[in-house]
């Protein structure tokens, strides 16, 4: 059985660590690939030797070189990549970002909590996403 594959496109090390922590809570094996921007991610997706076809892409919007919206535009125009499931992760609550991402056919939108000094017991949107959405997607894909 093929292990589900996740491509994380994120330029912030603390956010990468946060996502990795949330993913470790999955009761499932998976393969995680990481890219620091859209250009690096496109190289990985188009590398025939790597053969990367992720079940899910977790995509930051605000990145250097090629941001998330630019990345989405490119993959939606590429017939080999157009159907990939993409979830936006961002600190941005800009309505324009959300609207543009939705026009480009995202599967969901996750607002990243970035207050690492907050010791309250509030639920983390990444943990909730992993437990309720990503688990179902990955389990359905691996069957």
N, C-alpha and C positions, 0 to 999 in steps of 0.2 A: 504494500500500500504506500502510495506517494505521500510524503510529509507535506502538509500545507506550507505555502511560502508567503512571506510578508516582505514587502519592500518599504523601508522607512526612509523618507526623504526629509531630512532635518539638519539644520546647520548649528543648532545650539546643543552643546554637550550635556547640559543639565536636563534639557528636554529629552534627549536620547536616553539618558539614564532613567528618567521617569517612565518613559514608554517601555524600556526593557524590564523595569520592575513590575509594571502592570502586566506585561506579557508573561512573565514568569509565573503568574497566578493561574494561567491556563492549565487545565488538566489534560493537556494535549501536547504532543510533540509538534514542532514547527521549525521551519528554517527562516532565519531573519537575515536579510541583506540590508545594508545601509548605504545611503549616498548623502553627501553634504549639500547638494544643490541639484537643480533640474538637469543641467548639462551632464553631470556625473551619472545621474539616474538614467538618462537617455542612452548614454554609452553602454551602461550595463544591460539595459533592455534590448539593445540592438546587437550585442555581442553574441554571435552565433555559437562561439565556443563555450560561453557561460550558459546559454540556453535558459535564461531566466524568464519565466512566465509566472509572475506572482498571482496568488489567489486574491490578495488585497494589497493596495498601496496606501500607506499613511503619509500624507503630504502636507508639509508646512507651506503656508502662503508666502511669508516674508523671508526670502533667502537672497543671498548675493548671486550675481551672474545670470541666473534664470530663476525667477520666482515661481511659485506654485501655479498661478494663473497662466503664465507663459508655458509652463510644462504641460498643463492640461490641454491648452490649445494645440500643442504639437502632437500629443498622443491621440487626441480625438480626430486628427486629420490623417493619422497613420492607420491603414486598414488592419495591420497586425496588432496594433495596440489599442484600438478604439474602444474595445469592449471591456477593458480592465476596470475592476471595481476600485474606485478611489474615494478615500475618506480624507477630507481636509482637516488638519489640526492647526489651530491658530490662536493667538492671543487677540487677534483683531475681531472687534465686534462691528466693524464697518459693514453697513448694509450693502454697499456696492460690491465688496469682496464676496459676500454671501450670494448675492444675485448673479454675479459673473460666474462663480463656481457652479451654481445650480444650472445656469444656462449650458454649461459645459458637461453636464451629466454626471455630477458626483453622486456617490451613494449615501453620503452623510457628511455632517459638519460637527467637529468637536472643538469646543472652546477649551484651550489649555489653561489649567490653573498653574500659576507660576509663583505663588506666594509660598516659598519653601520654609519660611519662618513662622507660618501660621500653624499653631498647634491645635486648632479646633478639629473636631471629628466630622467635618463636613465631607460629603461624598466627593470623590475625585471623578471628574468626567471621563478621564482615560480609563480608570478602573471599571467604571460602569460600562463604558463602551466595550472593553475587553470581555467582561463577564456576560453581558447580555447580547451583544451584536456579533463581535468577532468570533466568539466561541461557536455560535450557530453557523456563521459563514464558513469557518474552517472545517467544522465537523461535516457539514453538508457537502463541501468540496471534496473531502477525502473519502467519501463513500463510493 
